[in-house]
Amino acid sequence: MSSEISHHEENSNTSDNPSFNDVLDARLSRRGMLRVGMGSAGAAVLATLPLTGCGGGDGDAVAAPPAADPALRLSFSPVAKSTADVLSVPAGYTATVLYAVGDPLNAVTPAYKNDGTDTDFDNRAGDHHDGMEYFGLNAAGTARDVAGSERAILAMNHEALTDQFLHAGGVTANPRPPAEADKEIPAHGLSFVEVRKVSGKFAYQKDSAYNRRVTPFTPMLINGPARGNALMKTKFSVTGNDCRGTINNCGTGYTPWGTFLTGEENWAGYFTRGAADDAARGGSTAKSVVSLVRYGRNQGAASRHGWETAGAGDKYARWNISKLGVSADGSDDYRNELNTFGYMVEVDAYDKTQAIRKRTALGRFAHESGAFGKQIVGKPLAVYMGDDSRGEYMYKFVSAANWVAADANPANRITTGDKYLDNGKLYVAKFNVDGSGNWIELDIGNAAIAAHATYDFADQADVLVNARLAADAVGATKMDRPEWCAVHPVTGEVYYTLTNNSNRKIDPSGSSQQGVDAANPRAYTDAPTAASAPGNINGHIIRMKENAGEPAAVAFTWDVYLFGAQSDADTSRVNLSSLTADQDFSSPDGLWFSPKTGLCFIQTDDGAYTDVTNCMMLIGKAGQVGDGVAQNINYTKADGSALVVTTRIGAKPTPDTLRRFLVGPKDCEITGIVESPDGKAIFVNIQHPGETISKANIADPTKYLSHWPGNAGYGAGGAAARPRSATVVITRNDGGLIGADGTAVLNNY
């Protein structure tokens, strides 16, 4: 998700799975001067008010619908696009910084100096706040309360690092000093932090017994079909039953029984392989080599942070996954360590004594979020997931166990997860040009999997550990970086963000590129980011409706909810959703539906539209699959031949169904969102503001692109502060629901 991570560069899907149509010649002129208006009254960005509603009082907000009108409507003024180093929210709203990188999680850890000298990240907030979930507490803080709106545990991912800012003089080149590696490694992982209303306002509680960090060092169990499998054996766990830690955690999930799911996304880049490792493993056709290459680890690949160079200790050696030992099973080195990453990981936020589980039945890939379908008593559960790399796939897990209502409040939450998440079927999606689609089971008994040209699957655990290879074999549809997914609380329809794909081409050349198709229909130029290199620059959001609403359905229908685009782009090829200046966006990433109102929250991780605006969050009232039209798009290939692609576009948004709600500070990503159960507070993460910084400039604050949230009065450093990822809480000044009229509830969606 963060641009510091190499997910944009990962390019390991070289399968020849077919696309539907070769289409599109989108030769747009260089971006002209965009006419950026201020939107509706009260949405102006004011540098002097970086964290409050950008306008006057409640009288500036859009009027609520008449009481007799039962339809839910957006009730805030759209926020204008901005490149200022502030956080902008609508008039009548207030955003307050709650919890930032380095904040202590106990009463004895010192306050964060934010000068690169701080240590002890085992007891501080990690870096790059990402997906999060809300776990309500009762008023006394002694037990779970799903309706608890004034006290809760926030469970939060810390995806990656802006590592230059963690050290006083920036990052030291390889070999890495142990002191730097020992700070960077635990700055990854998860936080669990109590938040509580104090004098009517949320604040984090640094002395709470619920506070804890989970890092890449934390012991965990391997659960599901891969537990004890030969692929999971390492020097740390010769049985293949255990592993250490989680890393590059991105999106999240909230289980129906009240636990936290976190997705391990771009984990492969943290590991290195020696330049001659292929030969040591038996040559380029050896199974382990085929698997490593498919997951982005060629021999000689450098690691992201060089932690393996920090010393001879085991905590550094594990980042080198070369075959160095003499054992036949990998029990004397870390050749199999990569196989222990890439899963959905389940944690009980309330109970530190419960062992953390990696759920291998849900497959291994660059996991984003895990969204549960609507629970139906007597039916299995469905979990929807995406693989965030160019040309990768969309997945669904269906539990073997049928849902029992009493399991919503079980005696033991984590073992309830064992019941539903350790046994089931994993499927991958194939999209058809006629608007239908199929879920294809990834099973060792599938003839296409058994006949894979370059990989001989040994058993079902092998299929799950190497889910990408299995999905290649069955002809799944290559998608434009499937990121977060979310399920509409009313319709049960499933939404996936497809952030962008520079490899989506009109005329693909080479195995790394994908041709345009019905579900991924755009390849166009966009100045200044891709003036001569067509691709899906701005991304889109696709949605699916399961046949008969069945969680275990093997067929679905689909359309595209929204196409990201600048508002003045060509509406016949690029701005297919006819977005206006108050709602245009690029590179959708985070995606979430409010359980209270059913509104859709869309967050961006963009590098294509940032000459016009910082990243943002929009709120929409989504429709349903089939509410739009099928559209033919006519293009010309390089050889002059005419091509047509047919895609399916959802109903075009109006000012009443989609508006920009928030714009972040410079060089940030907006990611992670959850709300209090009463719908009156939302928590949003601002990730890596000002991340673009070199070691040469670390000593000169005037060279920082951002000083947020220090310039908003939070923490040490003031207007010259090093920027920090942080969680903000946003409330309405009149105490109403976020984004909607105060009387709106889910049943009048």
C-alpha distance (Angstrom), angle and dihedral (degrees) to the residues before:
residue distance angle dihedral
M1 . . .
S2 3.78 . .
S3 3.77 114.8 .
E4 3.81 89.8 -126.9
I5 3.78 86.0 69.6
S6 3.76 118.9 82.0
H7 3.80 97.4 -128.2
H8 3.79 89.5 115.2
E9 3.80 87.1 56.4
E10 3.78 98.5 44.4
N11 3.74 106.7 108.9
S12 3.77 107.2 164.2
N13 3.82 101.3 131.8
T14 3.79 104.1 97.1
S15 3.80 95.4 151.2
D16 3.78 116.6 129.7
N17 3.80 96.2 -128.8
P18 3.81 104.6 157.2
S19 3.79 126.2 -111.8
F20 3.80 120.4 -145.0
N21 3.79 105.9 -117.9
D22 3.76 136.5 -0.7
V23 3.79 103.7 -127.0
L24 3.76 151.1 145.0
D25 3.73 135.8 62.6
A26 3.78 101.8 -164.3
R27 3.75 106.5 173.9
L28 3.75 101.2 164.3
S29 3.75 121.0 -179.2
R30 3.79 117.9 -112.0
R31 3.74 112.5 -71.6
G32 3.76 110.3 -83.0
M33 3.73 125.9 -145.2
L34 3.79 104.7 -66.3
R35 3.74 115.7 -134.1
V36 3.78 97.8 -129.7
G37 3.77 109.4 -170.0
M38 3.76 125.3 -169.4
G39 3.79 93.2 -112.4
S40 3.76 118.9 -137.6
A41 3.78 122.2 -12.4
G42 3.78 115.5 -70.1
A43 3.83 97.3 25.6
A44 3.80 97.3 100.4
V45 3.79 117.6 131.6
L46 3.80 109.1 -120.8
A47 3.81 116.2 -166.3
T48 3.80 88.8 -157.1
L49 3.80 91.3 58.7
P50 3.80 103.3 44.8
L51 3.79 96.5 158.9
T52 3.78 106.7 30.5
G53 3.76 136.1 75.1
C54 3.77 106.5 -66.7
G55 3.76 99.8 -123.8
G56 3.76 143.5 19.8
G57 3.75 131.2 -47.4
D58 3.76 131.9 -50.8
G59 3.78 90.9 -69.6
D60 3.80 89.4 75.8
A61 3.81 93.5 62.0
V62 3.78 122.5 99.7
A63 3.78 109.6 -90.4
A64 3.78 117.6 -99.1
P65 3.81 116.6 -112.6
P66 3.79 117.9 -94.8
A67 3.77 114.3 -80.5
A68 3.79 91.1 -115.9
D69 3.82 91.8 58.1
P70 3.81 108.4 89.0
A71 3.82 95.7 -169.9
L72 3.79 118.0 110.1
R73 3.80 112.0 -119.5
L74 3.77 135.3 -178.0
S75 3.79 110.3 -103.3
F76 3.79 107.4 -168.3
S77 3.77 135.9 83.4
P78 3.81 112.9 -106.3
V79 3.79 115.3 -106.6
A80 3.78 116.0 -123.7
K81 3.78 123.6 -120.7
S82 3.80 112.6 -94.0
T83 3.81 142.7 179.5
A84 3.82 93.9 -165.7
D85 3.80 120.9 121.7
V86 3.80 93.5 -112.3
L87 3.77 139.2 94.3
S88 3.81 110.4 -114.3
V89 3.81 125.9 -161.9
P90 3.82 130.0 168.6
A91 3.77 126.4 -78.6
G92 3.80 110.0 -83.0
Y93 3.82 94.0 32.9
T94 3.80 132.4 97.8
A95 3.81 126.8 -155.2
T96 3.81 118.8 -161.4
V97 3.80 127.7 -172.8
L98 3.81 108.4 -118.6
Y99 3.81 111.8 170.0
A100 3.82 128.6 6.3
V101 3.79 139.8 -179.7
G102 3.79 110.5 -65.1
D103 3.79 98.0 16.5
P104 3.83 108.3 147.5
L105 3.79 120.4 -109.9
N106 3.77 97.1 -156.9
A107 3.78 138.0 39.7
V108 3.82 96.0 -105.5
T109 3.81 102.1 49.9
P110 3.83 108.3 95.7
A111 3.79 122.6 -112.9
Y112 3.79 114.0 -89.6
K113 3.81 112.7 -91.3
N114 3.83 92.5 -167.5
D115 3.80 92.8 -149.6
G116 3.80 99.4 108.9
T117 3.81 95.3 -97.4
D118 3.83 97.6 94.4
T119 3.80 118.7 112.4
D120 3.84 137.9 174.3
F121 3.80 100.0 75.0
D122 3.80 88.4 169.4
N123 3.80 83.9 78.7
R124 3.81 101.5 33.2
A125 3.78 136.3 71.2
G126 3.78 110.1 -82.7
D127 3.79 125.8 -128.0
H128 3.83 131.5 -89.9
H129 3.80 100.8 28.9
D130 3.80 108.0 -143.3
G131 3.81 136.3 158.1
M132 3.80 117.7 5.8
E133 3.79 142.4 176.0
Y134 3.80 134.0 -152.0
F135 3.81 120.7 -125.6
G136 3.80 110.9 -170.5
L137 3.80 123.7 -138.4
N138 3.78 131.2 -161.4
A139 3.80 119.3 -107.9
A140 3.80 92.4 -92.4
G141 3.79 92.0 49.2
T142 3.79 91.6 -126.5
A143 3.80 102.9 113.6
R144 3.78 146.7 17.4
D145 3.79 115.7 -78.9
V146 3.81 115.0 179.5
A147 3.82 89.3 -162.1
G148 3.80 94.6 47.6
S149 3.80 105.1 130.3
E150 3.80 100.2 165.5
R151 3.79 102.1 46.8
A152 3.79 129.9 33.7
I153 3.78 149.5 137.7
L154 3.79 115.1 -107.6
A155 3.80 110.8 -149.6
M156 3.78 108.9 -157.9
N157 3.79 140.4 -177.8
H158 3.81 122.3 -134.1
E159 3.76 100.4 -157.6
A160 3.80 106.2 -177.5
L161 3.81 145.1 -34.0
T162 3.75 143.2 -86.3
D163 3.77 82.6 -152.6
Q164 3.80 99.4 -178.3
F165 3.80 90.4 67.7
L166 3.82 93.3 51.1
H167 3.82 91.7 67.8
A168 3.80 128.8 58.0
G169 3.80 93.9 -127.1
G170 3.78 99.6 23.9
V171 3.80 128.3 -104.1
T172 3.80 121.3 -25.6
A173 3.80 114.7 -136.2
N174 3.82 122.9 -117.7
P175 2.92 129.2 -32.0
R176 3.77 85.1 57.4
P177 3.81 118.7 -142.0
P178 3.82 109.8 -114.2
A179 3.81 90.4 -128.6
E180 3.81 90.8 60.0
A181 3.81 94.7 45.0
D182 3.80 90.6 46.6
K183 3.80 88.8 57.2
E184 3.82 97.7 42.7
I185 3.80 98.6 48.3
P186 3.83 97.7 57.4
A187 3.81 90.8 40.6
H188 3.83 83.1 75.9
G189 3.80 125.2 70.1
L190 3.80 130.3 47.9
S191 3.81 140.7 -33.3
F192 3.77 127.4 -152.3
V193 3.79 109.1 -166.9
E194 3.78 132.1 168.4
V195 3.79 117.9 -126.6
R196 3.77 123.3 -169.7
K197 3.77 139.1 177.1
V198 3.79 109.2 -107.3
S199 3.81 115.3 -176.0
G200 3.79 88.2 -13.5
K201 3.81 95.8 -51.5
F202 3.80 130.1 96.2
A203 3.80 118.0 -112.9
Y204 3.77 131.6 168.9
Q205 3.80 117.3 -111.3
K206 3.79 110.1 -134.3
D207 3.81 94.0 -172.1
S208 3.83 98.0 50.1
A209 3.80 118.7 132.1
Y210 3.81 87.9 -137.8
N211 3.81 92.9 63.2
R212 3.79 117.0 106.9
R213 3.76 145.2 138.9
V214 3.79 127.3 -127.7
T215 3.80 111.2 -160.8
P216 3.82 140.8 172.9
F217 3.82 86.4 -82.9
T218 3.83 98.1 55.3
P219 3.85 113.6 114.2
M220 3.82 114.5 -117.9
L221 3.79 140.4 175.5
I222 3.78 124.8 -114.8
N223 3.80 105.4 -135.7
G224 3.76 134.6 -176.8
P225 3.81 130.9 32.1
A226 3.83 95.1 -26.4
R227 3.80 94.5 56.5
G228 3.81 108.2 121.0
N229 3.79 92.5 2.4
A230 3.79 118.6 146.0
L231 3.80 89.8 -115.0
M232 3.83 90.9 63.9
K233 3.82 100.0 52.4
T234 3.79 115.6 116.8
K235 3.79 139.4 157.6
F236 3.80 87.0 -95.2
S237 3.82 94.0 51.6
V238 3.79 114.9 21.0
T239 3.82 89.0 179.6
G240 3.81 94.3 55.6
N241 3.81 89.9 -128.7
D242 3.79 99.5 108.4
C243 3.78 140.8 42.0
R244 3.77 141.4 177.1
G245 3.75 126.0 -108.0
T246 3.76 142.0 -39.0
I247 3.79 128.1 -100.6
N248 3.79 143.0 -173.4
N249 3.79 91.3 22.0
C250 3.77 112.0 -172.3
G251 3.81 125.6 160.7
T252 3.78 126.2 17.4
G253 3.77 144.2 -151.0
Y254 3.79 136.1 -148.1
T255 3.79 112.6 -141.3
P256 3.83 121.4 -139.5
W257 3.83 88.1 -116.8
G258 3.83 93.6 54.3
T259 3.80 108.3 -98.7
F260 3.79 133.5 124.9
L261 3.81 124.8 -105.3
T262 3.79 118.6 -164.4
G263 3.80 125.7 -173.3
E264 3.81 123.4 -136.5
E265 3.78 103.7 -141.7
N266 3.83 124.8 170.5
W267 3.78 97.8 10.0
A268 3.81 99.5 137.3
G269 3.80 94.6 76.8
Y270 3.80 92.7 64.7
F271 3.82 90.8 70.6
T272 3.80 133.2 71.1
R273 3.80 133.9 -151.2
G274 3.78 127.0 -158.2
A275 3.79 120.4 -108.7
A276 3.83 91.9 -111.9
D277 3.79 98.3 39.0
D278 3.82 95.3 113.8
A279 3.78 91.2 63.5
A280 3.79 91.6 46.0
R281 3.79 88.8 56.1
G282 3.78 95.1 47.8
G283 3.80 104.0 -84.6
S284 3.79 137.8 -63.9
T285 3.82 93.5 -55.7
A286 3.80 94.9 52.9
K287 3.81 111.8 120.1
S288 3.78 95.5 -119.2
V289 3.81 91.0 50.3
V290 3.82 92.7 50.1
S291 3.80 89.0 50.5
L292 3.80 94.4 47.1
V293 3.79 92.9 49.7
R294 3.80 91.8 48.2
Y295 3.79 89.0 54.2
G296 3.79 93.4 48.8
R297 3.82 103.3 -97.7
N298 3.79 110.8 119.7
Q299 3.78 118.3 175.7
G300 3.79 110.6 -84.8
A301 3.81 91.7 27.5
A302 3.79 110.9 150.6
S303 3.78 119.9 -132.3
R304 3.77 120.8 -115.6
H305 3.80 97.5 -116.6
G306 3.81 105.5 14.8
W307 3.80 94.2 -125.8
E308 3.81 90.5 151.9
T309 3.82 87.5 68.7
A310 3.82 94.7 56.5
G311 3.80 96.4 87.5
A312 3.78 148.2 -47.9
G313 3.79 96.5 -83.1
D314 3.78 122.4 116.8
K315 3.81 91.8 -113.9
Y316 3.82 87.9 65.1
A317 3.81 99.0 34.2
R318 3.82 92.7 62.0
W319 3.82 90.8 70.9
N320 3.82 90.1 66.4
I321 3.81 106.9 77.3
S322 3.80 96.5 -178.7
K323 3.78 118.6 127.8
L324 3.80 99.8 -101.6
G325 3.80 102.7 148.5
V326 3.79 132.2 74.2
S327 3.81 99.3 -130.0
A328 3.78 120.0 113.6
D329 3.82 93.6 -136.6
G330 3.81 103.7 43.0
S331 3.79 95.1 -109.4
D332 3.82 92.5 130.7
D333 3.83 99.6 52.5
Y334 3.80 142.1 17.7
R335 3.81 101.0 -95.3
N336 3.84 88.9 123.5
E337 3.80 97.0 41.4
L338 3.81 92.5 103.9
N339 3.81 89.3 60.7
T340 3.81 89.9 63.7
F341 3.82 91.6 63.8
G342 3.79 132.0 66.4
Y343 3.80 103.1 65.1
M344 3.77 143.8 114.7
V345 3.81 105.3 -98.6
E346 3.81 122.5 -153.3
V347 3.82 123.4 -148.3
D348 3.80 131.7 175.4
A349 3.82 102.0 -131.5
Y350 3.80 92.2 -162.8
D351 3.80 100.4 48.2
K352 3.82 122.9 52.8
T353 3.80 91.7 -175.1
Q354 3.82 94.5 67.6
A355 3.80 115.3 95.9
I356 3.80 114.8 -116.1
R357 3.83 115.1 -117.8
K358 3.80 132.0 -148.0
R359 3.81 104.7 -149.3
T360 3.81 104.7 -143.3
A361 3.82 93.9 175.0
L362 3.82 87.5 74.1
G363 3.80 91.4 63.0
R364 3.79 135.6 -113.5
F365 3.78 121.4 -90.2
A366 3.83 139.5 102.7
H367 3.79 93.5 -50.8
E368 3.75 122.0 -155.7
S369 3.79 118.4 175.4
G370 3.79 128.7 -23.9
A371 3.81 112.4 -137.2
F372 3.80 120.6 -169.6
G373 3.77 119.0 -141.2
K374 3.79 119.8 -128.8
Q375 3.79 110.8 -63.4
I376 3.80 115.4 -118.7
V377 3.78 118.3 -173.7
G378 3.79 110.0 -116.8
K379 3.81 93.3 18.5
P380 3.82 128.8 96.7
L381 3.79 121.4 -102.3
A382 3.80 121.8 -109.1
V383 3.81 123.7 -150.1
Y384 3.82 118.4 -166.5
M385 3.81 121.2 -152.4
G386 3.79 140.6 171.2
D387 3.81 133.5 -148.8
D388 3.80 107.2 -135.1
S389 3.79 105.2 -144.8
R390 3.77 132.3 95.9
G391 3.77 111.2 -79.7
E392 3.81 95.8 6.6
Y393 3.78 131.1 132.1
M394 3.80 147.6 -100.1
Y395 3.81 118.8 -122.9
K396 3.79 141.5 -165.7
F397 3.80 128.9 -162.6
V398 3.81 118.9 -157.1
S399 3.80 117.5 -163.7
A400 3.78 122.0 -126.7
A401 3.82 89.2 -140.8
N402 3.79 121.1 74.4
W403 3.80 118.5 -127.0
V404 3.79 117.6 -93.3
A405 3.80 115.7 -163.0
A406 3.81 93.2 -139.7
D407 3.80 89.1 63.1
A408 3.80 89.8 72.9
N409 3.82 86.0 79.9
P410 3.79 105.9 24.5
A411 3.77 129.3 172.6
N412 3.81 89.8 -120.8
R413 3.78 117.2 26.9
I414 3.80 100.8 -170.8
T415 3.80 95.0 50.6
T416 3.79 87.9 49.2
G417 3.79 83.9 60.3
D418 3.81 87.7 55.1
K419 3.80 88.2 56.7
Y420 3.79 96.6 52.7
L421 3.82 105.7 25.8
D422 3.80 106.1 40.0
N423 3.80 97.4 62.3
G424 3.78 129.3 41.4
K425 3.78 145.3 77.3
L426 3.80 128.4 -62.4
Y427 3.80 118.0 -147.9
V428 3.80 134.8 -173.9
A429 3.81 125.4 -151.1
K430 3.79 128.9 -113.3
F431 3.82 117.5 -172.7
N432 3.80 120.9 -150.9
V433 3.79 126.2 -151.2
D434 3.82 92.8 -121.2
G435 3.83 92.9 64.5
S436 3.77 95.3 -96.9
G437 3.78 127.0 110.6
N438 3.78 142.6 -171.1
W439 3.78 135.7 -138.8
I440 3.81 108.0 -140.1
E441 3.79 116.3 -157.6
L442 3.79 116.5 -126.3
D443 3.77 99.8 -140.9
I444 3.78 132.5 148.9
G445 3.80 87.4 -125.6
N446 3.81 92.6 61.6
A447 3.80 106.8 109.8
A448 3.80 92.6 -143.5
I449 3.80 90.9 56.2
A450 3.78 92.2 46.3
A451 3.80 89.2 51.5
H452 3.84 96.5 50.6
A453 3.80 106.8 149.8
T454 3.80 99.0 -134.6
Y455 3.80 107.7 18.1
D456 3.80 127.8 59.9
F457 3.82 107.3 -154.8
A458 3.79 111.9 -144.3
D459 3.81 100.6 -163.9
Q460 3.79 143.8 -27.4
A461 3.80 91.9 -74.4
D462 3.80 87.9 57.8
V463 3.82 89.8 52.0
L464 3.81 91.0 53.2
V465 3.81 96.0 43.6
N466 3.80 88.5 49.4
A467 3.80 97.4 36.5
R468 3.81 92.3 146.2
L469 3.80 91.5 59.5
A470 3.80 91.1 46.7
A471 3.81 91.1 49.4
D472 3.80 89.6 50.5
A473 3.77 89.4 54.3
V474 3.80 96.0 54.3
G475 3.81 95.4 48.2
A476 3.81 100.9 -110.8
T477 3.80 117.9 -179.7
K478 3.79 115.6 -94.9
M479 3.79 107.9 -129.0
D480 3.81 136.3 -161.0
R481 3.80 98.8 -97.9
P482 3.82 104.4 -55.7
E483 3.79 106.0 -137.8
W484 3.78 128.8 165.2
C485 3.78 122.5 0.9
A486 3.79 128.9 -160.6
V487 3.80 136.4 -177.8
H488 3.79 121.2 -132.6
P489 3.83 106.4 -119.8
V490 3.82 93.2 -142.6
T491 3.80 106.1 36.5
G492 3.81 98.5 26.8
E493 3.81 89.2 -135.2
V494 3.80 116.9 149.6
Y495 3.81 123.1 -124.7
Y496 3.82 126.4 -164.8
T497 3.78 127.4 -173.1
L498 3.80 114.4 -136.3
T499 3.77 100.6 -162.7
N500 3.81 102.1 -165.1
N501 3.80 140.8 -63.9
S502 3.79 125.4 -145.5
N503 3.82 88.0 -171.4
R504 3.81 94.5 63.2
K505 3.80 102.4 106.6
I506 3.78 140.9 177.7
D507 3.79 89.5 -140.3
P508 3.81 106.7 23.3
S509 3.77 116.6 -155.2
G510 3.77 122.8 -169.8
S511 3.78 130.2 8.9
S512 3.81 94.1 -77.0
Q513 3.80 95.6 66.0
Q514 3.80 130.1 77.6
G515 3.77 127.3 -150.2
V516 3.77 120.6 -129.3
D517 3.80 116.4 -91.1
A518 3.79 140.4 174.1
A519 3.80 95.3 -82.1
N520 3.82 94.1 39.3
P521 3.80 101.1 31.9
R522 3.80 105.7 157.5
A523 3.80 133.2 85.8
Y524 3.77 112.3 156.8
T525 3.78 142.1 143.3
D526 3.77 121.4 -104.2
A527 3.78 124.0 -172.0
P528 2.95 131.0 -112.6
T529 3.80 97.0 12.5
A530 3.80 99.8 44.0
A531 3.78 107.0 6.9
S532 3.80 94.3 157.9
A533 3.82 103.6 15.7
P534 3.80 114.3 78.1
G535 3.77 119.4 -149.7
N536 3.79 141.5 126.6
I537 3.78 91.5 -67.3
N538 3.81 101.2 171.9
G539 3.81 103.9 31.6
H540 3.81 131.1 -143.1
I541 3.81 144.0 -128.8
I542 3.79 118.5 -116.0
R543 3.79 125.4 -165.2
M544 3.78 134.5 -161.1
K545 3.78 136.6 -158.9
E546 3.79 116.9 -154.6
N547 3.79 115.1 -132.7
A548 3.82 109.0 -95.7
G549 3.81 87.9 -6.6
E550 3.80 89.5 -82.8
P551 3.83 117.1 157.3
A552 3.80 89.8 -146.2
A553 3.81 95.2 45.8
V554 3.79 114.8 138.3
A555 3.81 94.3 -158.1
F556 3.80 134.3 52.9
T557 3.78 144.0 169.3
W558 3.80 122.9 -125.1
D559 3.78 147.5 -173.4
V560 3.81 137.6 169.3
Y561 3.80 112.9 -92.2
L562 3.82 94.9 -165.5
F563 3.79 138.9 -3.8
G564 3.80 113.7 -147.1
A565 3.82 113.4 -129.7
Q566 3.77 144.2 136.0
S567 3.77 110.0 -90.5
D568 3.80 95.8 -116.4
A569 3.82 95.4 50.9
D570 3.80 123.5 117.1
T571 3.81 107.4 -74.1
S572 3.80 93.2 -154.8
R573 3.81 95.8 58.7
V574 3.81 111.8 9.5
N575 3.82 115.9 16.0
L576 3.77 91.8 48.0
S577 3.81 92.1 155.1
S578 3.84 91.8 53.8
L579 3.81 92.7 -126.7
T580 3.80 117.8 -169.1
A581 3.81 130.0 -145.0
D582 3.84 90.9 -91.6
Q583 3.80 93.3 56.3
D584 3.82 110.6 23.5
F585 3.78 116.7 124.0
S586 3.79 144.0 161.7
S587 3.81 134.5 -139.6
P588 3.82 105.2 10.8
D589 3.79 111.5 -149.7
G590 3.80 119.8 150.0
L591 3.81 113.3 53.8
W592 3.79 129.8 -178.8
F593 3.81 141.4 157.5
S594 3.78 121.8 -142.7
P595 3.81 109.6 -121.9
K596 3.80 87.7 -152.1
T597 3.81 101.8 51.7
G598 3.80 104.9 10.0
L599 3.81 90.6 -126.1
C600 3.81 117.7 149.9
F601 3.81 119.2 -125.4
I602 3.82 116.3 -157.6
Q603 3.81 121.5 -167.4
T604 3.80 127.0 -169.8
D605 3.81 136.5 -139.1
D606 3.76 100.6 -173.4
G607 3.77 141.6 169.0
A608 3.80 98.1 161.3
Y609 3.80 103.6 66.2
T610 3.79 98.0 32.1
D611 3.80 92.7 107.5
V612 3.82 84.5 70.9
T613 3.81 105.2 29.2
N614 3.76 144.4 2.3
C615 3.78 118.8 -115.1
M616 3.78 117.0 -68.6
M617 3.78 151.1 -174.8
L618 3.79 124.7 -124.2
I619 3.79 131.1 -167.4
G620 3.79 120.0 -144.2
K621 3.75 141.2 177.4
A622 3.78 101.3 -133.0
G623 3.79 122.3 -149.1
Q624 3.77 123.4 -157.6
V625 3.76 140.5 -88.2
G626 3.80 110.7 -71.6
D627 3.81 98.1 23.8
G628 3.82 91.6 117.1
V629 3.77 136.7 44.1
A630 3.78 142.6 -86.6
Q631 3.78 110.1 -111.1
N632 3.78 132.1 -163.9
I633 3.80 114.8 -144.1
N634 3.78 116.2 -159.5
Y635 3.78 121.1 -149.7
T636 3.76 142.0 157.1
K637 3.79 124.2 -124.3
A638 3.78 123.4 -138.0
D639 3.79 90.6 -96.6
G640 3.82 90.3 57.3
S641 3.79 96.6 -107.9
A642 3.80 118.5 138.8
L643 3.79 118.4 -116.8
V644 3.77 133.5 -174.2
V645 3.78 127.7 -160.7
T646 3.79 121.7 -168.8
T647 3.77 116.4 -150.4
R648 3.77 133.0 169.6
I649 3.78 117.6 -121.8
G650 3.79 123.8 -165.7
A651 3.77 122.3 -130.7
K652 3.77 109.2 -61.3
P653 3.80 112.8 -107.1
T654 3.78 123.1 -110.2
P655 3.81 129.6 -159.1
D656 3.80 86.5 -93.3
T657 3.81 94.3 54.1
L658 3.82 105.0 39.5
R659 3.81 132.8 27.2
R660 3.77 138.4 157.2
F661 3.81 108.6 -106.7
L662 3.80 104.9 175.5
V663 3.81 140.8 16.1
G664 3.79 119.4 -164.2
P665 3.80 133.6 -142.2
K666 3.79 123.6 -86.5
D667 3.80 123.0 -54.3
C668 3.80 94.5 0.7
E669 3.77 138.0 128.2
I670 3.81 122.1 -137.2
T671 3.79 108.6 -137.0
G672 3.77 139.9 150.7
I673 3.78 124.9 35.2
V674 3.77 137.8 -178.3
E675 3.80 135.5 155.4
S676 3.76 139.7 -141.5
P677 3.83 110.5 -100.8
D678 3.81 92.1 -108.2
G679 3.83 89.1 60.0
K680 3.81 92.5 -126.0
A681 3.81 99.7 110.7
I682 3.77 131.7 40.1
F683 3.79 126.7 -166.5
V684 3.81 116.9 -146.6
N685 3.79 131.8 -179.8
I686 3.80 124.5 -134.3
Q687 3.79 105.3 -158.7
H688 3.82 128.2 -157.2
P689 3.83 102.0 -18.5
G690 3.79 108.3 -168.7
E691 3.81 93.2 8.5
T692 3.81 93.4 152.4
I693 3.80 100.9 92.0
S694 3.80 133.6 128.8
K695 3.79 128.3 -144.5
A696 3.80 88.0 -114.7
N697 3.81 90.7 61.5
I698 3.80 100.0 39.9
A699 3.81 93.4 98.9
D700 3.81 94.0 51.4
P701 3.83 113.5 72.2
T702 3.79 90.2 -170.3
K703 3.82 87.1 69.7
Y704 3.81 94.0 56.1
L705 3.79 113.3 108.1
S706 3.81 91.3 -148.3
H707 3.80 138.1 22.6
W708 3.80 95.3 -175.7
P709 3.03 130.3 168.1
G710 3.80 91.9 13.0
N711 3.79 89.8 62.0
A712 3.81 86.9 55.1
G713 3.78 91.9 56.8
Y714 3.81 99.9 -98.3
G715 3.79 120.1 131.9
A716 3.77 132.6 -27.9
G717 3.78 125.3 -25.3
G718 3.78 104.5 41.6
A719 3.78 117.5 -155.4
A720 3.83 91.4 -8.4
A721 3.83 95.1 47.6
R722 3.76 125.6 136.7
P723 3.82 105.6 -108.3
R724 3.80 119.4 -106.0
S725 3.77 135.8 -162.3
A726 3.78 108.2 -117.6
T727 3.79 147.2 173.1
V728 3.80 117.6 -120.9
V729 3.79 128.6 -165.8
I730 3.81 116.5 -143.4
T731 3.79 124.1 -160.4
R732 3.78 137.3 170.7
N733 3.77 114.1 -109.8
D734 3.81 90.6 -132.9
G735 3.80 92.3 50.5
G736 3.81 94.3 -112.8
L737 3.77 132.9 138.1
I738 3.78 117.5 -68.5
G739 3.79 112.4 -98.5
A740 3.79 98.3 -8.8
D741 3.78 143.5 70.6
G742 3.79 112.8 -72.7
T743 3.80 93.0 -115.0
A744 3.79 95.4 49.6
V745 3.80 117.6 116.0
L746 3.77 134.1 170.6
N747 3.80 95.6 -93.4
N748 3.81 92.5 63.6
Y749 3.78 94.4 48.6
